[in-house]
Amino acid sequence: MLTIESLTHLGMGRASDGQSLLPRVLPGEEVDVAQDGTMRIVTPSVDRVAAPCRHFKSCGGCAMQHATDAFVADWKQDIVVKAVQARGISPEFRNIVTSPPKSRRRAKLSGRRTKKGAMVGFHTRASDTLVQVPDCQLLTPALIASFPALEALTLLACSRKGEIDLTVTEAALGADVLIATDKELTPPLRVELAALANQHGLSRLVWNDEPVVTINPPTQDFGGTFVVPPPGAFLQATKHGEAALMSAVEEITTGAGRIIDLFAGCGTFTLPLARRAEVHAVEGEAAMLDALDRGWREGHELRRVTTETRDLFRRPLEPDELRHFEAAVIDPPRAGAEAQIDTLAVSDIKTIAMVSCNPVTFARDAKTLVEAGFAMPWVQVVDQFRWSPHVEIVAPFTRK
């Protein structure tokens, strides 16, 4: 018999034997583990609930559906609190914002041919086993409705024993689908794919890096400005989470007339901010900035937006380049932005809105700014990856 003492940041239960890490358990529970590895919860936690999704035990997409929403919210908030406190910082924490079920607008699925046709779904945890998820409680109804199209595409794009990746994004006028496959795109196959896209009402279909057909531009709405992102481009996971992050960024940068947006992507923050301020958007992927620029040029009542393609890991903006701006927004990948944070720390920038998807690198970069004389009055945790270990974080940094 083992007692679960705590959870790791990935949601695995640390057992009382000091070595076992068990999935789908909660602190305080007593668990009987058989020789074959199967588990039986002997004494359940008061925070244990029935998983809302019938795929929970077989699918590897969620880690925490067996716990109450309140427990998950506290657990996620605590991960960020501990990461920040480990760096000697103790800001106020606002109440966590959690996206509702069935709100995830983008997913990377896998497709495989079967004897009876094709299957599309997620892999089980740490496995090559593919599980169909027709009743997934994460994805939007529009993404679930695209599954028949994805299965039909799998029949055309997948070899007998191979597997393909399908990145599908909800767009206003039909799913935006990117296929990653080793199969050659032949002229006859292109015709079949275009017909299938028309039949299933897809907005755009891309084969590896090659567009097959665009029936309707797969636009995304960034604060009332419409952008057509490149295939597979990064988007915030839910519109709900994006709105929460944008609200915080707006609050932090209020009053700034010139803003620099670092790791700007396709304009998630740039374009809404351009309704009241001039914005310079910097991003390493030229295709994303091209999409942002087209959206701005076709937008209405926006102030001047300029763009710059630049690898901010290898060539961060220097203090003399930052002196023209009153505020900065920075939303780096999971690795954080150590080099760019170092130059921001010694610049004349008065206000920084930092967005992050990694508590560890967020805390590291926050410490650099605090030690340089910035105040970090509060932190907002946004959970748009419901039931997973992932979080988004946004916080203000202001010169004292």
PyMOL commands that set and color helices and strands:
alter all, ss='L'
color gray80, all
select helices_A, chain A and resi 69-85+141-145+147-157+187-200+239-253+270-273+286-298+319-322+338-345+359-371
alter helices_A, ss='H'
color red, helices_A
select strands_A, chain A and resi 2-7+13-15+21-22+30-33+39-43+92-93+97-98+106-114+117-123+130-132+164-169+176-180+204-207+210-214+220-222+225-227+258-262+278-283+305-309+327-330+351-356+374-375+378-383+392-399
alter strands_A, ss='S'
color yellow, strands_A
deselect
rebuild
show_as cartoon
